[in-house]
Amino acid sequence: MRQTSLFILLLAGLLTGCHSHKTPEALAHNLGVIPAPASVTSDFQPSEINSLRVFLPDSLTTDYLRLMVNSLPKTSFSDESSANVKVAIDTILDEEEYTLEISSDKVTVRAGSSAGVQYALTSLGQIAEHRGYPLPVAVVRDKPKFKYRGMHLDVGRHFFDVADVKKYLDYMAMYKYNNFHWHLTEDQGWRIEIKKYPRLQEVAAFRKETLIGHYSDQPHKFDGKRYGGYYTQEEVREIVRYASDRHINVIPEIEMPGHSLAALAAYPQLGCRLDRTASEDGNTGKLSEGQDQPAYEVATKWGVFEDVYCPTEYTFGFLEDVIDEVIQLFPGKYIHIGGDEVPKVSWKNSLFCQNLIREKGLDNEEDLQSYFITRMEKYINSKGRQIIGWDEILEGGLAPNATVMSWRGIEGGLAAARQDHDVIMTPGSHCYFDHYQSESPDEPVAIGGLTTVEKVYHWEPVPPELEPEKQKYILGGQANLWTEYIPDFSKVEYMVFSRGMAMSEALWGTNKDYAEFLKRFLIHEAWWRKKGANMANHIYDLYPVIAGGNGSPVTVSFHVPEGEQIIMSTGKGDKARVLPGIPVKLDKGAKYSFAIDRKDIKPRACVIEVNDHPGRHAILTLDSMPDQKYKGHGAASLNNGIRGPIKKFNHPEWLGWQGPDASGVYDFGKAHKISNVTFRFFNEPGSWIHLPSGVELLVSNDGKDWQEAAKTSISDGSVTGQILDVALDISSPPARYLKFRVKSAGTILPGNPGAGDRSWLFMDEIIIN
């Protein structure tokens, strides 16, 4: 009932306010369309159109458009003579471009292709559905900024049936996405029928059980239930046809050489464990008669596994056979081959791989990965297709015609574009929808991090540091949904449907006015709820913008939906109204609570607890800077008095280092007696985040001569949860300077996700007493 009331109030507000003067951006947003059109010309006078009679030539009519038109209010198909909506192709327009002219008594659609026709009718349908009749007189000129607008779905960790995949495609079509990245093979399950290799369906498609809870929960627990499934080739064809009818291209991902444990369980010849007695003439990878098969098992928990494809002739033959069947099912340009998170341990231990490295004149295992990818690319190119790979395919040298998906930040995308390779941007910071979308303690379990609707909305796919002449290689971007913690489609809706609207506008290139977007978001969100979708609505959650610290006064401000008011309290009965966007000083040690002042709903309060300790007033200089992706507020994140959330490392109060130790020096300005120092570390091995191996403290009065004050060692088994507090007592005399050294765990050990790579170290506020 509350959602319905909210919908009616907001819709009434749009209708009564439509004659006021609006900026160009507001005009575009006022139509209620997501993604907002590129250009709208209108004074929003009402037309005489109170129903739509659509004429579509047979050549432009699709099953999807029939369904869409018939589902709209007061809308039907008509013959040409009685239609008030007429459609024509205009070859002057770009392929996805359209114009939508709503005059006093008719609607004229011109589009560059059938895709443009679909987008025009989608926009018209949203106007009719969300703004209502009579339609406003308006001219819409629209086309996307980016030609690649993608959404990804991982069906390897959890399997979704054909009906669910179709729902996902319907959502994509509603918001003008045009590429569906279908992640079909994983360590935890192989999901596509390959007729030449039936054990992929019989063995690789099923795991004996599944991890319960989060990977970081120790000890690991399992449900004991066999789990799995796969798509028959006829089902794959059905989904590809369904997507094509919506002008969505389907890109299959067949992972190689890593994330392949399920395939190895079905065909152990593909792995390196057979390489027990490899000789100089190499190992074919074939089992001899009577030879015991090594014990591979479809993965039952998440992470990265050391067992990967061995680059034998048998493996390449297998993968070529798989590709031969895959390309018969998917008519699009691209085949995604993964290439991410490939531990090199099994290759380093393989005599065959070491012989192959020498035989091919390669330098190391990274070069061997490049050899693997390049060889498969040549085969896929010979079939008239091109590969896409995650940014790890840059390691050892990029395959000649590869397109790169940049997920580990923007660096891979920058490197590939500067080498004149096409790039699809999908950095985890903004595009991973398996992250939490709220700091509420009631949020369902997610992999980690924090990616809000607002953060997604403000994302710009083209990095500003990329040279102008190279920006043409950025094709667009993609939202990714990895499903370790997403067992059913209801949770897919919860994780995707709200943020997907924001992403659609970022990829359409009209993400200019977040406050205006929120008005449309609320209307669309209420519509989806009415249809039964499990929508996440956290736009009334407050996300603090922290400034200052490191010796300067700490302030907080908030960006909120237009017209909202904020109330601040400190738990002592005192309350004050806070103006949106205006910084408020947090000058006392206290627990501050902020909440939007609404009576119709109860928004979650934002609570900021400030620890007032001497370190807040010192100047901290970091010797080793955190990684750019997790730099937070810089040194201020360690001495602004505010601790980070206990479940989300992707937060500005947590700083992250990958590889180097973390060290820095506090300057108190004069000698201070320091009695103890408390550090707090994040522990999530499944995300490659490990506890440090030790902490050391030193003191000095001149900043030159240092005396050891305290130290301790730490083991990875020191904590079974996600947080470890480490307190060190100091008995040294008063000192002006305090230096800390936090020693990284170094290279991730075998048996852990990311084995062989550098571990991450995360810490937040250092409390000094």
N, C-alpha and C positions, 0 to 999 in steps of 0.2 A: 504494500500500500504506500509506504513512504517513497519508494522509487517511482511509482506511478505519479504521485503528487509532485515530486521533483521534476519529472518529465513535463507535466502539464504547465507548471510554473515557468520553466525555462522556455518552453515553446511559446507560451503567451508573451514572455518578455521579448523574444525574437520578433514576433509578429507586431507587437505594439510599438517596437522601437525601430521599425524598418524604414521610416521616412526621415530619420535624422541624418545629419551630415556624417559621412564615414570616410575614412582614409581608404586608398586603393586596397590595402591589405584587408581592412575590415569589410569592404564590399565583397571580396572573394569569400571571406569566412561567413558572411551573413547568410549565404545560401544554404548552409548546413551540410556542405559537401566535404568529405574526407577522401583523399587528400584535397586540400584547397586548390581550386583552379589557379592557373598562372595569371589570368587577367579577367576581371569582371567590370562591365560598364552597365550602370543601372542607377535609376533614382528610386527603384523599388516601388513604383506605382503598380497597383494590381492590374493584371490582365483580365480578360473575360474567360480565361481557360479554367474550367472547373472539372474537367476530365480529359484523359488522353486517349486518342484513337490513332494508333501507330500503323503506318504503312512501311513495310520492309520488303525490298525485292528479294526473291527467292535466293539469289546469289549471296545475300548478306544475312540470311536468316539461319541461326544456329539453334540447336536444342536449348542451349543455355539462355539465349535471348528470349526464346519462347517462354521458358520458365520464369525469367526475370520480369518480363512485361506482364505476364498473367498474374504475378504475385503482387504487383503494385496496386495501391488504392485507386479506384476509378480509372483503370487503364485496361485497354483491350486492343487487339489487332483489328485492322480495318482495311477495306480496299482503298485504292489511291484517291478515288473521287470524294470520299467522305472523311478521309484522314485529316487530323490537324497536327500530326507529327510526320514529317517527311524527311527522308534520308537520302543523301547523295554522296558519291565518292568524288573528291577533288584532288587530283594528282599533284597539284601545286603544294599541298600540305605534306608535312612529314608523315611517315607511316603511322605513328601513334598520336598525331596531332588531330584536333577537332575544333570546330566552332559550333556553338549552341546558341541559336537566336530565338528568344522567346518574345514574340510580338504580342499585340493585343488579342489576337485570335488564333495564332498558330505557332508551331515550333519547327524551325528548320535546322537540320543537322547536316553539316558537311565534315567529311573526315578523309584522311589520307589513305586509309585502308580499312578492312573489316575490324582490325584491332581498335582503330580510332572510333569506329561506329560503336563498338561495345563500350568504350570509355565514355563516350558522349551520352549513351543511354543509361549508363550507370550513374553518371552525374545527374541527369534528368530524373532518374528514379529516386535518388536521394533527396532531391529538392521536393518532389511530390510527397515522398514518405515523411521527411523530417521537417519540412517547412509548411507543407500543406497547400490547399487550394484557397483562392485562385492563385495561380503561379504569378510571380513578379515579372514584369517586363524587364528583360536583361539580355545582354550579349556576353557569352562566355567564350574566351579564346584560350585554349589550353593545350599544353604538351609537357611531357616530363623532361626534367633536366638530365636524368641518367637513363641510359638504355637498358641497364641491368638492374632489376629491382627484385631481389630474391628473398625467399623464405626457405628454411631448411628444416627437415624433420628426421630425427634419428629413430629408426625402427629396429635397430640392432639390440639396444639395451632393453627396451620394451617394445612389444609388437602391437601395431594398430591395424585393425582389419580394413577391408576395402571401403566400407561405409565411412569409417573415421577419416581415412585419407581423402575421400571425396568432400567431407565437411571442411577439411583443411583447405582444399583447393577452392571451395566456394568462398571461404573467408578471403583468400588471396585475391580472387576475382573482384570481390566487393571493393577492395582497396587498391586495385590496379597494379598488383604485383604480376610479374611476367615470367619468373623462373622459379621452379620448384626443385630444390636440391634434396634428393631422396637418398639418405644414407642407409644403404642396404646391407652392408657386411660389417661385422665387428667381432671382437674377441668373444662377446657374449651371445652371438647368434648370427647365422647366415640366412638372409631373408628372401632370396630370389631363386627360383627353380632353374637349375642348369641340367639339361637332360643328359649330357654326356657324363656327368658326375653325380649319380643319384645319392651318394652318401652325403652330399651337401644338404639334401633334404632330410635324409634319414638320421644323420648324426649331427651335422653342424648347426641345424636349425633349432636344436633343443639343448637346454642346460638342465642339470639334475636338480638345481635349487637356485635361490636368489638371496642376496644379502638383505638383511632386515636393518632398517635404520640408516644412519649416515656412515659413510666409510670411516670417518674419524672416531666413531663409537668403538671402544675396545672393551672386551674382546669382540671380534666379529661374530654375528649370529646369522643363521640362515633359516629359511622357511621350510626346507625339506620337500618342496613341491616342484615337480618337473614343469618346465616352462618353455614355451617357444611357439613357432609358427613360421610360415613362409608364404610368399605370393607365387601362385602358379604363373606360368608364362601367359596364360589367357587373362588372368587377373591383372597382370602388369599391362598388357595391351589395353584392357578396359580402362585402367587409370590414365594411361597415356592419352587415349582418345578423349576421356572426360576432361583432362587438363587442356588438350589442344582446342577443344570446343570453347574454352574460356580464354584462349590466347595465352596459355601458360606452357612454357617449354619445360619438360622434365629432364633433369640432369641426374643420372644414376651415379652413385659413388660405390666403386668396388675397391676397397682398401688394399694398398700394397706399399711397401713390403711389410709394414707393421700392422697392428690391430687385426691380426690374421689367425688368432688362436683357434677360432671355431673351425676354419678350413683345415688347419693342421690336425685337429682332432678327427676329422673325417678322412684325411689323406696325409698321414704322418710323413710320407715321402717328401712332402713340401718343406719340411723343417730341417734344421741342421743337426738334430740329435742323432741322425743316422751316421753322421760323419765321425764315427769312432775310429775307423782305420783308413781314412782317406789317404790316398797315395798321390804321387806327383802327377799321375795322369788324370787326377780329378775324380769327383764322385758324381755319378749320374743321378743320384737321389732315388734310384729304384731299389725296392726291397728284393732281396734274393729269396728264392723259394725256401720256406721254412724259417725265415728270419723273424725274430720277435719284433712286433711293432712297438716303438717307443710310446710311452704313456702321455699323450697330450689329452687335454680335457677342455671342453667348452667352458669359458670362464664363468664363475658364479658370483664374482664380485667385480667392482669397478677398478679402473686404474690403467696402467701401462704395463705390458708384460714383455719379458725378455725374448720369448720365443717368437720369431718372425720368419717370413719366407726366406729360404736359402736360395741364393741366385744360381741354381743349377739349370741345366737344360730341361730337366723334367718340370721344374717350377715354371719356367718361361713357356713351355708347351701348355701346361695347365692353364696359365693366365691368358694365353692367346686363345685357347679354346673357349674359356669363359667370355672373353671379349667378343669372340665371334657370335656367340648366342645373344649377348647383351645388345650389340649394335643392331640386331634384327628386331629388337623390341623397342628401342628408343631411337627415333628418327632425327633427334636434335644434333647440333654441332658438337656438343661437348660430352666427354666421358671424364668423370672425376676419379682420380686414382689415389686420393688421399696423400700419402707420403709424409704424414705427420707422426711425431712421437715414436721414432724408430730406435729403440735401444740397440747398441752395436755389440753387446756382450756376446751373443751367440756367434756373430761373425768373427769377433776377435778370437774366440775359442775354437773356431772351425779351421782345420787344416785346408779343406777345400777352398774356403773363402780367402785364406791367406795366400794360397797358391794362385787363386784367380787375381788377387790384387797385384801380385808380381807379374803374372802373365799379361795383364792388360796395362802394365806400366802405371798403375794407380799409386797414389801416395798413402792412402789410409782408408778407413771404413767409410768416411764421409764421401770420398770419391767413389767408393763402391756403391753407395746409395745413388749417387748421380748417374753412374753407369746403369744401374737397375732401372731408374726412372727414364733415362734417355732411350734405353732399349725398348721399353714398353711404349714410349711415345712414338718411336719410329714405326712400331707395328700398328698402333692406333691411327697414326697419320696415313699409313698405307691403305687403311680402310676408309679414308676420307673424313676422319674425325680428328678433333683436337683434344688435348688433355687440359684439365684443371687440377692443380694440386695445392695443398696447404703450404704455407711459406717455408716449411722445412725443405721443400724441394730445391731451395736456393743453395743448400749445403752441398759443397763439392762442385758447384757450377750448375747453372740453370739449363734445363733441356731447351733445345732451340726454339720450339714453337709453343711453349707452355704458357698458360694463363695462371697467375698466382692469386690464391685467396690469402689475404694477410690477416691472420687472427691473433698473433702474438704482438699486439700493438700495431703501429703503422710502419715500423722499420722495414718489414719484408715488402710491403707495398711500395715504399719509397725506392728500395733497392731494385725491385723488378721494373718499375716504371722508368727508372733512370737507365735501365738496360733495354728500353723500348719494348717491354713485354706488357701485355694487357693485365690489368689488376682488378680484382673485386675486393673491396675493403669490407672487412668484417671483424674489427678488433673486439676482443673480449670485453673491453671496458664499456662499450656501448651496445654491442650487437648480440651478446649472449643472454638469451632469454631464460636460461636455466638458473640465472642468478636470482637472488631475492629481489623483490620489487618494493619492499617496505621494511622498516626497522621494527615493525610490530612483533612482539614476542609470540603472537598467535599465527604468524605466517607459517604455512606448511613447509616442510623440510625442503631445502634446495641445496645446490652444490656449494654455494658460498657467494661472496661478493654482494654488491648492491647496485642495481641498475633500475632507476626509476623511470616513469613515463617522461618526466621533464628532461632527464639526462638523455634519453633516446631522442626526444624531439629536437634538442639543440645540436645533435650530432651533424657534422659536415663531413661527407665522405672524402672530399679532396683535402689532403693535408696542406695547410697554408705554406709550409716550408718547401713543398714541391715546386720546382721551376715551372713557369707558365707553359713553356714549350713541351713539357712532359705530362701535363695534366690531362691531355687527351687519352692517355693510357688508362686512366681510372674509369672503368666502365660503369661503376656504380657500387652498390653495397648489398648486404644480405644480413637478415636476422637468423640466428642459429638456435635451434632447440635440441639440446642433448638430453636424453630421457632417463638417466640413471635413477632419478627420483620422481619420475612421472609415469606412474603405472597405468593410467587410464586417460581417455580423451577429455574427461571433465577437467582434469588438471592441465591438459594441453591448453584448453580454453582459458583457464585461470592464468597461466604463465604467458600466453601469447596475445590474446585478443585485445587487451588494453594497450600494451606496448606496441603491438603491430600497427595500430592506428597512427601512433606517433612516428614510427619508422616509415610508414607509407608516405607521410608528408616530408620527411627528411630526404627520401629518395626521389620524390616528385620535385623537390627543390623549392617548395613553398613554405618551409618551416620558418616563418618570419615573426609570428606573433603568438606566443604561447598562451597568453590570456584569452585571446579570441579562439584559439584551438580548443581550450577547455570547455567553452560554451558548446561547441559542436560535439566534443567528446562525451559530455554528459547526456546529450540527446541520443547519440549512437549507443552509448553504454546502456541506457534505459531500454532502447529498442532490442538489443541483444538479450538483456535480462528477460524481457517479455517473451522472447522466443525460447527461453529456457537455458541460455548459455550461462556458464559459471564465470561471471565477470569479476575481475579484480578492480576495485575502485579505491585508490589510495591518494587521489589528488588533493584531499583535505589533510593528509599527513603533512607535518611541517618538517622540512629538512634545513637544518641550520647552516648559514653561511658564516663560518668562523673566521675572524681576522685578528691580527695582533699576536701577542705572545712573544716569547724570546726577549723578555725585558720590556715589552710595550704592553699597554692596556689591551685586554682581550675583549672583543666585541662580538655580538651575534646579530644577524639580521635574517629576514625570511622573505622569499618570494612566494606570494600566495595568489589564488585566483582573484580576478578583478572583483572589487567590492567587498571582500572578506576582511574581517577585523580579528586581531590577535589579543588575547589576554595573557599576561604574565603573572605568575605567583611564585613565592619562595617557600611555601609550606608553613608560613607563620600567620596566615590569614590575610596577608596583604596582597592586593591585586592592582595591576596597572595595565592600561591599554597600550599596546605597542603598535606603532605605525608600520605597515608593510614596507620593506626595503630600507628602513632607517635603523642604523646600528645602535644596539643597546650595550652598555658596558657591563661586563661580568667581573666586577672589581672585588667581590667578596667570596670567600669560600662558602658555598651554599648549594642547595639543590634547586635549580630554577626549572619551572614548568611553564611551557607555552602551549596554547591551544587556540584554534580558530573558534570564534564566538558564534556558535550556531545552536538554535534550539531544536531544529527538526532532526538533526543527527548528532551523534556524539563522536566528533573526530578524535583520533588518537592524539594524546598529548606528547609533545617533545620535551623530554626531561634531560637537562644538562647539569651534571654534577661537577662542580669546580673544586678541585683540591688546592687549597691555598698553602703552598710549601715554598721554602726558600728558592728552590730551583726555578720557580715561575719568574723570579725577579732578576735572575742571572742572565748573562749573554752566553748562548751556546753556539759554538762553532763546530760544524761537522767536518771531520777529516775525510770521510768517505761518504759521498752523496748517495741517497737511495736511487733505485731505478726510476726512470722517468714515468713509468706506468703507475708507480706507487710512491710518488714523492710527497703526497699530502700537502701540508703547509710548510714543508721543509723542516728546519730545526724546531720551529714553533710547535709542531705536532708532539714533540717530546717534552716541551716545557711551557705549555699554555694552561696547565691544570686540568685538562679534560682527557679522559680515557676513551678509547675506542670501544665500539660494541663487541660483545664477547663471541659473536658468531659470524661476523662479516669482516674479513680482512681487507676487502676492497672498499675502504673507507678512509677519508683524509686524515683521521686521527691515527691510523696505522701506517707506518713506513716500511717499505720492503726493499731488501737488498738481495740480489742473486749473485752469489759468488764471493764478493769481498766481505771482510769483517766490517762491522759497524763501529765507528769510534768518533769521539768528539771531546771537546774541552769546555767546561763551564767556567766563566769568569764572574765571581761574586762582587768584584769591585774592591773588596777588602777581606781580610781573613775572617772565616766563619768556622765555627765548630760544627762538624758534620758527624752525626751519630749513626745514621743508617741510610742506605739507598735501596730502593725497590724497583726492579725491572719487571715488565710483563711481556711475555712472548706468546705468539700464536703458534699452534701446533696442529697442522693438517697435512700429514704425509701424502694423502690422496691427491692433494693439490701441489705437491712437491715442497711444502712448507715444513721445515724441520726445526726442532729446537737447536739453539747454539750449543757448541761443545763446551763453552766456558765463558766466564765474565771476569774481568780484571778491573780494579779501581786504583788510581794513583793520585797523589795530591802534590801540590807545589805552591810556594809563595811568590815565585818569580816567573813561572811559566817555562823554566829551563831545566831546573834540577827537580827530578820527580822521585817520589818515595812511594813504594807500594803500600796501599792502604788495606786492600782486601782482594780476595779472588776465590772463585769456586768453579768446579767442573760440573757439567750437566750431561746427562745421558738421555737418549731419545725415549727411554722408558721411565723418565721422571714424572710423566703425567699421562693419564689415560684419556683426558678430555682435550679441549681445544685451547685452553689457557693455562699458562704456568707463570706464577709469581715467584720471583727470585729476590730475596732480601739479603743484603750484605751489611753486617755491622762493622763500624769503623771506630778504632780507638786512637787514631793518630791525632796530633795537635791541630789547632785551627789552621786553616789554609785558605788562600784566595782562589786557587784553581783546583778543579776536580776533573780528572780525565777518566773516561771509561773506554774499555775495549770489549766488544762482544764478538766472540769468535764463531764464525760460520761453521756449520756442520760439514761444509765442503761438498765433495761429490756424493751423490746419492748412491747408497750401497745396493748391490744386487738383491733382488727379491722385493724391492720397493718400486712403486710407480715412478717413472722417470729415471730409473737406474742408469748410472753413467753420466747423467747430466748434473749441472750445478744446482744445489739446493737453494731454496729461498729462506731468508731470515726476516721475520716480521716482529716489530716491537712498537709499543706506543709510549704513553707518558712515563717518564722516569721520575719517581717521587723521591725527593731528598728531604731528610729531616736532620 
